Amino acid sequence: MENLNINLKCAIAAVIIVLFTYFYYAGRHQVTFLSPGTAMFFCAIALATVAIVALAIRLLARLAISGAIYPNFLIYLALSFLVLLLAGWIIYGIIEIPMAESITSLMGAVKAFLARHLPYIAGLSLMIATTIWLIARNKASVAASSLPVNINIALGTVIAILIVSVILYFSKEIRQPRLPDKFATYKTLALPILEGSYTISPLLEADGQNFVDSPQFVAKDNVTIINIKYASSNRNAPLYKSYKVDSMGNIIDSLDASELSAEGTTLLFEKGYLRLLDSENRYSWVFDGKKTPVSPGAYKDLSIDIRALSPDSNALKLEYFHKTAKVKDREDPKNQWRGTHYYNVIRNTDTLKFRLEGRSVKPVLEYYPCPDMGFDLLRLNEKSYYIIKQRN
C-alpha cells in the first residue's frame, strides 16, 4: 500500500512536470493534430515521457529514504538545480551555441541560455525537490555522513559547469589569425564616417521589398536622379519614389509615384521621363519639376539629357574578411560564416576605409564616381545609398 502511495505521488509529479515543460516551451504555439494517428503518436510519446520521469523521481526518492541524499529540502533543491543546470548547459552548448571568435560571444550565449532556460530549470527543480520531500519526510534514514558527500557532489557539479564552459569556449572558438591592427581603425558604414578629408554618410534607403536603381545624371541641371522601384521581374520595374540630388550631395526634391498615379496605375521611368503604363502621356518632372503630363508630340521635341552612371570596380577593393560567428544554416557552404568585411575605396589620391557586417559571401557593393558632382556614391545590395563628400 505504501509503495502504491509513493508510485502515485511520483506519477502525479511526472504529469505536472511534463505539462509544465510543454506549456513553458510551446507557449502560444500549441500542438494541433492533422490526423488521429498523429494524436495517438503524440499521446504515446507523452505517456512514455511521464513514465520515464516518474521512474527517475522514484529513484531519487529511494535515495532520499535510504539516506544517500541528506534529508533536507534545501539539499534536495540545490542538487536538483545544479544537476539540471549542468545537463541543460551541455545540451544547449552542443546544439545552440555557434562557433564564435571571442569570450564576449560565449558570454552572450550564457546570457541567452539563462534568460530562456533558467526559469524552467528553477521551476523544475522546485517540483522535484517538493516531491522528494513529500515522499521521504518521516521515512528517511538520517545519515549525517551523507551531508558532506552531498555538498561535495554540489561543488563537483559547479566545477563541472565551469569545465564544460571552458571546453565549449575552446571547441567553439573560430580558428583564424588575429585581426590585423591596421583594420582596427575601420569604421562601420552604417554610421557617418570622417576619413581624412572625406565624409561617408547614409543618403537614402529602400524599405520593404523595394530596391534602389542605379543613379542617373542630368547634365542640364547638374543633378543626379535616384529612383526607388518596386521589386519586379519585368525589365522596367514600376517606380515607387524618385529623388533629386544636387551637385553638393543634398536631396533637393522628391516625388512619390502616387502624386502622378493617384489611382494606383503603374508608373515607369523611361529615359528620364515618367510614364503611366498603357498611356502615351509622359511627365517631365525630372527635367523641370512639373507634375503635369507632356503631350505625346511635345516630349519628342525635348532633348533627352540624362545618362546612367557606371560603377567603378577598380576603385573599390575588399581587403579582408574576419569571421565572427558560424551560421547555423549550412545549405550554402560558401555562406556559412558571419563576419566583417573591410573595404578600401581609392578616390583621387586618398584611400577611404570602412567595414561592413555580413555573411561569407561578400555584399553587393558598388562605387559610383560622379566626376561632374561634388560627391561619389556607394550602393549596397541595391537597398541603400551612401554618399562620399569632400570636407570643407
N, C-alpha and C positions, 0 to 999 in steps of 0.2 A: 504493500500500500504506500509505503514511504517512497519507494522508487518511482511508483506511478505519479506521485505528487511532484517529485523532482523533475521527471520527464515532462510533465505537463507545463511546469514553470519554464523549462528550457524551450519547449515548443512555442509557448506564448511569446517569450522573449525573442525567439528567432523570427517569428512572424512580424513582430514590431520592428525588428532591425531591418528585415528585408523591405518592408513597406517604407520605412524611413529612408533607406538607401534609394529606393525607386523614386519617391517623390522629391528627394533632395536633388538628384541629378537629372531627373526627367523634366522638372519644372513645369512650364506650360506645355511642353511637347509630350503629351501623353500618348501611350501606345494605342493605335487603332488596328483592328483586325480586318483583313480583307476576305478571310475565309474561316470556317470552323476549324480547319486543320491548323491554321496559324495560331488560333486561340488556344487549341489543345496543346500545341508545342510550347507556347509561352507558359501555360499553366504547369506543364511538366517540368520545365526549367525552373519555374518559381518554387514548386514543391521540392525539387531536388536541392535547391539552394537553401530552403528553410530547413531541410533535414540535415544538411552539412553544418549549417550554423548552429542548430540545436545540439548536434554531437560535439561541436567544438566547445560550446558553453558547458555542456555536461562534463567534459574532460576537465575544464578549468574549475568547475565546482568540486569535482572529486579531489583535485589537487589542493583546493582550499580546505576541504573537510579533513583531508589527511594531514594538514599542517605544512605541506610543502610550500604553500603560499601563506604567509603570515596573516592571521585572521584580523584584518583591519581594512576598513572601507577605503581609506586613502591609499593603502598599498595596492588594493585591487585596481583602483582608478589610475594610479601612476603607472603601474606595469602595463595595463591595457593601453593607455595613451601612448606610451613610449614605443611599444612593440608595433602598434598600428601606424604610428608616425614613421617608424623605420621602414615598414613594408610599403607604405604609401609613397615615401620619398624614393625608394628604389624603383618602384613601378613607374612613377612619374618621370624620374630621371632617365630611364631607359627609353620610354615611349615618347615623352613630350618635349624634353629639352633638346633643342637643336645644337649643332656644333656652333661655337662662338669663339670670339678672339680674346676675351679678357674676363677677369674676375667680376667686372661690372655686369656682364651678360649673365653670369651664373647667379649673382645676387638678384638680378631681375627675375630669373626663373624661380628662385627661392620665394620671393615676394608673391609671384603669381601662384605658386603652389600653396602657400599659406593662406592667401586670400580666398582661393577656391575650395580647398580641401580641409583646412584646419577646423572650421566649424563642424564639418561632418565627423572628423576624427574625434573631436571633443565630445560630440553628442553620442557617437557610437561607444566610446569608452565609458561614458556615464551609464549607458544602458547595460553594458556588460558588467561593470562593477556593481551596479544595483542588483542585477540578477544573481550574481555570485554571493553577494552579501545576504540576500533574502533566503538563498538555499543553504548557505553554510553557517549562518548565525545559530548559536546554541548547539551546533553539531561539530564544529571544528576542533581538532586536537591542537591545543595551544603548544606550539613548538618554538620556544624562544630562539633556538638556534637557526630557524628559518629566516628570521628578520635580517641578519647580516647578509645571508645569501640573496635575499630579495633585493636588498639595497645594492649589492654588487651586480646583480642582474640589471637593475635600473641604470647604474653607472656604466656598465658594459654596453647597454643599448645606446646611451648617449654618445659614448665613444664610437660605436658602430655608425651612428648617424654622421658624425664628423668624418670618419674614414670614408664612408660612401660619398660624402660631399667632395672630398679631396679626389677620390677616384673619378667621380663624374667630371670634375673640373679638367683633369688631365686627359681623360678619354674624349671629352667633348671639345677640347681646345683645338682650334684650327692650326694646322702645321703650315706656317708660311713665314717668310722673312719679316722682321720688324719693319714697320712703316718708316721709310727713309725720312730723315729730318727735313729734307727740302720740301716735303709735302705738308709739313705741319702748319705752314702759313696759308695754305689754300683755304679760301672762304666758300661757304655754300652758296650756290647760285640762287637759291630761293630768297635770299636777303640782299639788300643793297650792298655792293662791294666797292670799296675805294682801292684801286690798284694802280699805283704810280700816278700818272697824270690822267687816268681814266676812271669812270664810274660805270658799274654794271648794275642795272636795277630792273625789276619786273615791269613790263609795259602793259600787257593785257593777256587774258586767258579765256579759252573757250570752256563753257560749262557743259555738263551732261555728255551726250554723245556727239556734240558738235566738234568741229575742228577748225584750226586757223589755216587759211590758204597762204600760198607764197606771196610776198609783197609785190605790189605794182607801183611803178614810179610814173608820176605825171609831170613831165618836164616843164610844161607851160606854166603850171602853178607852183612848181618846186615842192610838191607834196608826195607823200607815199600813202598808198591805199592798202589797208589790211582788212581782209574780209573774213568773217566767221561764217561758216556754212554748216548746213545740216549734213549729217552722215548720209551718204547715198552711194549706190553702186553705179549711178549714171556718170557719164564723163563730165558733165557740167552739173555740179551739185547745187541745190537750192540755197539762196542767200538767206542768212539769218540776221546778220548785222554787218555794217561797214564802218570803218574808221578812217579819218584823215589825220596824218601825222606831218607836221610842218618840218622845215629844214633844221629846226633846233631840237627835234625829237619830242615835241609836245603834241598831244592829241587835241586838235582844234575843232573837230566836228565829228559827229557820228550819225548814223541813220539805221533805224530798225526797219526790217522788211515790212513790218505791219503798218508803217507810215504810208507806204505806197500800195500795200496789198491788204487793205482792211478786211476783206472777205476771205483771206487765207489763201489766195491764189499764189502759186509758186513764183518766186522772183529769181531771175537768173542774172548773173554778171557776165556780160559779153563785151570784150574789148573796151572796157571802161564804162559802157552803158548798162543800165539796169532795165531788164525787160520782163514783163509778165508772161508767163507761159501761155501759149496759144493766143498771143497778141503781138501785133507788129509795133505797138507803141513802146517807145523807149524813154528812159529818164536820164537826163544829163547831169544828175546831182554830183557825180564825181568831178566834172569839169567846171560847173558853175554854181553848184549848191541848190539848183532848182528842183522842186519836187512835183513839177507838173510835166505831163508827157510831151515829148517832142514828136511831131507828126512824122510819118514814115518817110516822106520826101525830104524833110528838113534835116534829119540826123545824118543822111548820106552826104550832105554838103559840109558837115562839121569835120574838121580834121581829127583823126584818131591819134592822140598824142599820149600814149601810155605803153609801157613795156614792163614785162615781168622781170624781176631781179633774179639773178642766178647765185646759188650758194658757192662759196669758195672752200673746197675740201682741203686744199693745201695749207690754208692758214689756220685750220683747226686740227689739233692733234691730241689724241688720248695718250697721256704719258704713263698712266699706271692705274691698275685696279687692285684695291685692297679688300680682301674678304672680311666680312664682319659676322656673318651667320649663314647657316645652311638652310636652304628652303626645303620644307617637308615634301612638297610636290616634286617628284622626280621624273615626271613624264617627259620633260625636256632635259636631257643630260647636259646640254650646253648652258642651261639657265638655272642651275641648282644652287647657286650661291647668291646671297645678298652681300652688298659691299659698297665701296665708294670709288667712283671714277674721278680721276684727276686729269684736268684738261689744261692745255695752253692754247691761247689764241695770239697769233702774230699780227699785230696791227701797226703798220709803218715800221718803226724801229723798236717798238715796245712789245713786251710779252705780258699778256693778261692771263692770270691764273685763277681757276675756280674748281670746285668739286661738286659732284652730283651723287646722291644716293640712288641705288637701284639694284638690278639683278646682274648676273654674269654677262648676259648679252647686253652690249652697250646701248645706251639710249639713242634714239634717232635725233641727233643734234646737228643743226645746220647753221653755218655762219654766212650771213648776207652782208657783204660790204656795200656801202651806199656812198660811192665816191662824190656824188653831187650834193650830198647832205652833210650835216654836222654830226652824224652818228652812224653806227652799224647795228645790225640786228642778229639775234640768236633765236632760232625757232626750235623748241623742244617737243619731240613726239607729236608734232602737228597739233599741239594743245596750248602751248604757251609761247609768248614772245618776251624776250629780254632785250633791253636797249643798251648799247655801249656809247657813252658820250665822253668827249674830252673835257677835263675840268678847266675852269677859267683860271 
